[in-house]
Amino acid sequence: MQQPVIDMVKIGIIGGSGVYGIFKSERTVHIHTPFGLPSGDVEIGKINGVEVAFIPRHGKGHFIPPHRVNYRANIYALHMLGVERVIGISAVGSLREDYKPGDIVITDQYIDFTKRREYTFYDGPKVVHISMADPFCPELRSVFIDVSKSLGYRTHESATYVCIEGPRFSTRAESRMFRQFADIIGMTLVPEVQLARELEMCYVNISTITDYDVWAEKPVTTEEVMQVMKENEEKIKNILFNGVPKIPYKRNCPCKDALKGAVV
């Protein structure tokens, strides 16, 4: 499966248009992976002096729905560039009263309720059973928890993200069920996080809460949601600007050894 590394960018970001506010593309790389094309060309530039590679998860202009994102191609494209650390940005709904719109969540667990995605790079004949007991990189989580708190943002450092297939939202019955075992709900974390683990890449999820899910009788207007999303984009920009330079260059985490004992 190994492909030649075509660059040496160590940090990758997968997210939405909000990243562009602090990221100026210096060059664009068109990559065709063994799994097809990523969501868009990979843009390489700097955030606060640190080189990063950026992929817009839903394509430029947000035209790819969550269930049609080529997650394998996105992760593998970063891998081909030499990326070792992946920062995944997500917008989510809250399943808890105390996890409020505008809050920042550094996810530590997830539950997969997706149905029809490509979940692995290993479709045979090589078989790999990757451990996902602790899905997120402890080093990256520590960096972004500290940075988010230092900026004064309401930050939750423990949360379970339930990932649904989409593109529809939950029914009220589903939302009430999910509340029993999860804290936030979204459509894009899976299989992104587990594909990164299969390539021994570090992965952290930074989620921003836009609204309460439909379990809550809290009607909101489009204007209110858009205002929260705009504020969340500014928070993500600040978190990345201050956090990216704090990421250790040398990895001291178990992510880099994820395949040990996993190959049948």
C-alpha positions in Angstrom: 0.0 0.0 0.0 2.9 2.4 0.6 3.2 5.1 -2.0 6.2 7.3 -2.6 6.1 10.4 -0.4 5.8 13.4 -2.8 6.4 16.1 -0.2 7.3 16.5 3.5 4.4 18.3 5.1 4.0 17.0 8.7 0.6 18.6 9.6 -2.7 18.2 7.7 -6.0 19.9 8.3 -9.4 18.6 7.0 -12.3 21.0 7.5 -14.4 23.7 6.0 -14.0 27.2 4.6 -13.3 28.8 8.0 -9.6 27.6 7.7 -9.0 30.0 4.8 -9.1 33.0 7.1 -5.7 32.2 8.5 -4.3 30.0 5.8 -2.8 31.4 2.6 -2.2 28.8 0.0 1.4 28.9 -1.4 1.0 26.0 -3.7 -1.6 23.4 -4.8 -0.9 19.7 -5.3 -3.2 17.6 -7.5 -3.1 14.0 -6.2 -4.7 10.9 -7.6 -4.6 8.2 -4.9 -5.1 4.4 -5.3 -8.6 5.2 -3.8 -9.5 7.9 -6.3 -9.5 11.7 -6.0 -9.7 13.6 -2.7 -12.4 16.2 -2.1 -10.2 18.8 -3.8 -6.6 19.6 -4.6 -4.4 19.7 -1.5 -3.4 23.3 -0.7 -0.1 23.8 1.1 0.7 27.0 3.0 1.5 28.2 6.5 -0.4 28.9 9.7 1.6 31.1 12.1 4.9 30.2 10.4 4.2 26.4 10.3 3.7 24.6 7.0 0.4 22.7 6.8 -1.6 20.8 4.1 -5.3 21.6 3.8 -8.2 19.6 2.2 -11.7 21.0 2.1 -13.7 18.0 3.3 -16.8 18.9 1.3 -14.9 20.4 -1.7 -14.5 24.1 -2.4 -18.0 25.6 -2.3 -19.3 22.7 -0.1 -20.8 20.6 -2.8 -20.0 17.0 -1.5 -22.5 15.7 1.1 -21.1 13.9 4.1 -22.1 10.4 2.9 -20.3 11.0 -0.5 -17.0 12.3 0.8 -14.1 10.1 -0.4 -12.6 9.8 3.1 -10.0 7.2 2.0 -8.7 9.4 -0.8 -8.5 12.5 1.6 -6.5 10.6 4.3 -4.3 8.9 1.8 -3.5 12.1 -0.1 -2.2 13.6 3.1 -0.3 10.4 3.8 1.4 10.7 0.3 2.5 14.2 1.3 4.2 12.9 4.4 1.6 14.1 6.9 1.9 12.6 10.3 -0.6 14.7 12.2 -4.2 15.3 11.1 -6.5 17.9 12.6 -10.2 17.3 11.7 -12.6 20.2 12.2 -16.3 19.4 12.6 -19.5 21.3 13.2 -21.9 19.3 15.4 -25.2 19.4 17.3 -25.4 19.1 21.1 -27.0 16.2 22.9 -26.6 17.8 26.3 -28.0 20.9 27.9 -24.6 21.9 29.3 -22.8 21.6 25.9 -24.0 24.8 24.4 -23.9 26.4 21.0 -20.6 28.2 20.6 -18.7 25.7 22.8 -15.5 23.9 21.7 -15.3 20.2 22.0 -12.1 18.2 21.9 -13.6 14.7 21.3 -12.2 11.7 23.2 -14.6 8.9 22.1 -17.0 8.1 19.2 -19.8 5.8 18.3 -20.4 4.8 14.7 -23.9 4.9 13.3 -23.0 5.3 9.7 -24.1 2.6 7.3 -22.5 2.7 3.8 -19.0 4.1 3.9 -15.6 2.7 3.0 -14.1 2.0 6.5 -10.7 0.6 5.8 -7.7 0.6 3.5 -7.3 -3.2 4.1 -9.9 -5.0 2.0 -7.7 -8.0 1.6 -5.7 -10.1 1.0 -3.9 -8.3 3.9 -6.1 -8.2 7.0 -5.8 -5.6 9.7 -7.8 -5.3 12.9 -6.8 -1.8 14.2 -7.4 -1.0 17.8 -9.7 2.0 18.4 -10.0 1.8 22.1 -8.6 5.3 22.4 -9.3 6.8 19.0 -7.6 10.2 19.3 -4.0 11.3 19.7 -3.3 12.2 23.3 -0.5 14.6 22.4 -2.7 16.6 19.9 -5.7 16.5 22.4 -3.5 18.0 25.1 -2.2 20.8 22.9 -5.7 21.9 21.7 -7.4 21.6 25.0 -4.8 23.8 26.6 -4.9 26.4 23.7 -8.7 26.5 23.6 -8.9 27.1 27.4 -6.1 29.7 27.3 -8.1 31.7 24.8 -11.1 31.7 27.2 -13.4 29.5 25.2 -15.9 27.2 26.9 -14.1 23.9 26.2 -15.1 20.3 26.8 -12.2 17.9 26.9 -14.4 14.8 27.3 -17.1 14.0 24.8 -18.5 11.1 22.8 -19.3 12.0 19.2 -22.0 9.9 17.6 -21.5 9.9 13.8 -24.6 9.3 11.7 -24.9 8.7 8.0 -26.7 11.8 6.8 -27.4 13.8 4.9 -30.7 14.0 6.8 -30.8 15.0 10.4 -32.1 12.7 13.2 -35.7 12.1 14.1 -36.7 13.2 17.6 -36.8 9.5 18.6 -33.3 8.9 17.3 -32.0 12.0 19.0 -33.5 11.0 22.3 -31.8 7.5 21.9 -28.4 9.0 21.0 -28.6 11.2 24.2 -28.3 8.0 26.3 -24.7 7.4 25.3 -23.3 10.4 23.4 -22.7 14.1 23.9 -22.5 15.5 20.4 -23.7 14.4 17.0 -22.3 14.9 13.5 -21.8 13.3 10.1 -18.1 13.4 9.2 -15.9 11.9 11.9 -16.2 8.3 10.7 -14.4 6.8 8.9 -11.9 9.7 8.8 -10.5 9.0 12.3 -10.0 5.2 11.8 -8.4 5.6 8.4 -5.8 7.9 9.9 -5.1 5.3 12.6 -4.6 2.6 9.9 -1.9 4.7 8.4 -0.4 5.3 11.9 -1.2 9.0 11.6 -2.1 11.1 14.7 -5.7 12.5 14.6 -7.5 15.0 16.7 -11.1 16.2 16.3 -12.0 19.8 17.2 -15.8 20.2 17.1 -17.8 23.4 17.3 -21.4 23.2 18.5 -23.8 25.1 16.3 -27.1 24.1 17.9 -29.0 21.7 20.1 -30.2 18.6 18.3 -34.0 18.0 17.9 -34.3 16.4 21.3 -34.5 19.9 22.7 -37.5 22.1 22.3 -35.3 25.1 21.5 -36.4 26.6 18.2 -33.8 28.7 16.5 -33.8 30.9 13.5 -31.5 30.5 10.5 -30.0 33.9 11.5 -29.1 32.7 14.9 -27.5 29.5 13.6 -25.5 31.5 11.0 -24.3 33.9 13.8 -23.1 31.0 15.9 -21.3 29.4 12.9 -19.6 32.7 12.2 -18.4 33.0 15.8 -17.3 29.4 15.7 -15.2 30.0 12.6 -13.4 32.8 14.4 -12.7 30.5 17.4 -11.3 27.8 15.1 -9.0 30.3 13.4 -7.7 31.5 16.7 -7.3 27.9 18.1 -5.3 26.8 15.0 -3.2 30.0 14.8 -2.1 29.5 18.4 -2.1 25.7 18.5 -0.4 24.6 15.3 3.0 26.0 16.4 2.7 24.1 19.7 2.5 20.7 18.1 5.7 18.8 18.9 7.7 18.0 15.8 8.7 14.6 17.1 5.9 12.2 18.0 5.8 10.7 21.5 2.4 9.0 21.2 1.2 5.5 20.5 -0.4 6.5 17.1 2.9 5.9 15.3 2.9 2.2 16.3 -0.8 1.5 15.6 -0.1 -1.4 13.3 2.0 -3.4 15.8 0.0 -6.5 16.6 -2.9 -5.4 14.3 -1.9 -7.3 11.2 -3.2 -10.9 10.8 
